[in-house]
Amino acid sequence: MTKETIVLASDHGGFDLKEILKEMLEEMGFDALDLGCHSPESVDYPDYAHALADVIAGGRATRGLLVCGSGIGISIAANRHSHIRAALVHDGLTARLCREHNDANVLVLGGRTTGVDVARDCLKIFLKTPFEGGRHERRIGKMS
């Protein structure tokens, strides 16, 4: 059986949290495709959001994780792509709802605003929660 690949990327503000969550993904049995950044040196978050969107468009992964300092900028950049539904979450509830109601395919976290334990919880919930479908499908269709 092939392991699911989760693509992840960050800017310098999310680098440390991305590294922690990458290790967690691997421990959970996922293949983590890390697009960078690969150090805390300053970089531009749109470059990493666009690279992640390209990987998902190309079919190398169906879900992803993005982290920047606040999570705001990188989520805006990612959501410029019609096939991406990137959700900036702050706790387990928003992680669950972004999957159940919005069929989010990219989890976004703030490296400077989200604690490690909360981020781990959000990632676990995001990965295990299915999309409810039903009444939400019509709304998702209007975004694509």
N, C-alpha and C positions, 0 to 999 in steps of 0.2 A: 504494500500500500504506500502511495506517495504522500509525503508530508505536505501540508498546506504551507504555502509561502506567504508570509506577511512582509510587505515592503514598508520600510521605515526611513525617515529622514528628519533632520533638524537643522536649525541654524545654531550659532554659537551659544545663544541663550538657552537652548534646549539640549545641548550636547550631553551634559552629565546625566540628565533624566533619561534621554534616549539610550544611553549606554546601559543603564540599569534595566530598562524595560526590554532591551534587546536580549540581555542575559536571561531574563524571565521568560521571554518567548521561547528561547532555545531549551530552557529547562522544562517547559510545557510541551515540548515535542514539535514545535513549529520550525520551519526554515525561516530565518530572519534575513531578508535581503536589505542590507544597510547601504543606502545611497549617500551617506554622509550627513552632515559634515563629520570630519574625523579628528577634530581638535577644537578647543575653545577659542580659536582665532576667529576674528570677525568675518562673517560672510553674509550674503543677501538671501533672506528666507524665500523670496519668490522662486529663485533658482531650484531650490530643493522641493518646493511644492509642485512645480511644473515637472520635475524629473519623476516624482512619485506618480503624478497623473499619467505620464507617458508609459510607465511600467504597467499600470492598471489597464490602460487603453490597449497595450500590446498583449495582454493576457498572461503576463508572467506572475501576476498576483491578482486577487480579487478584493483584498482588504489591505488597509494600510494604517500607519501611525505617523503622525506629524507632531513635532514639538518645537516651539520657539519660546522666547521669553515669557510672553503673555498667552500665546496661542492664538491671538487675534489676527495678526498679520498673515501668518502662514495659512490660517483657515480661509481668509479672504482670497488669497492667491490660489489656493487649491480649488475653491468653489467657482472659479472662473471657467473651469472645465465642466461641460455638461454631464459627463459620466461620473463625476465625483460628487458625493454628498458627504462633505467633511463637517463633523460636528465637534465644536469646542465644548467640552464637558468639564464639570467642576466637582462631581461627586458620583456615587454609585447610581443614584436616581436618574441623573441626566444621561449617564452612560447607558442605562437600560432603556430609557425612553427614546434616545436617538436611534436605537436599533428597532425597537418595537413599533414606533410610530413613523419614523423617517427613513428606515432602511439605510442608515448611514453606512458607508463603506470605508470611511476613514475616520479614525478617532484622533482628535486633536487635544493636546494638553499644553498647559503653560509651565515651562521649566522653572520659572521664577515665582509662580503663583500656586503651584500644586505640590503638596508634600508627597514624598515617595510612597508612603503607605496608601494614600488616597489614589495616587496614580496607578499603583499595582491593582487595587480593587477595581478601578475604572476599566483597566485593560481586561481583566478577567471577565467582568460583566459584559463588556462589549463583545468579546469573542464567543461567549456562550449564549447570548440572547438572540433568538430568531426574530425576524420581521413578522408582525402580526398579519399583515395583508389586509384583506377586507376593505373597510371604509378608507384606510390609509392609502391604498393602491391608486385611487383616483388622484389624490393630492401629489403623490410621488410622480405620477405621469405628467402632471402639469409643470414639473420642474425640469424634466428631461427634454 
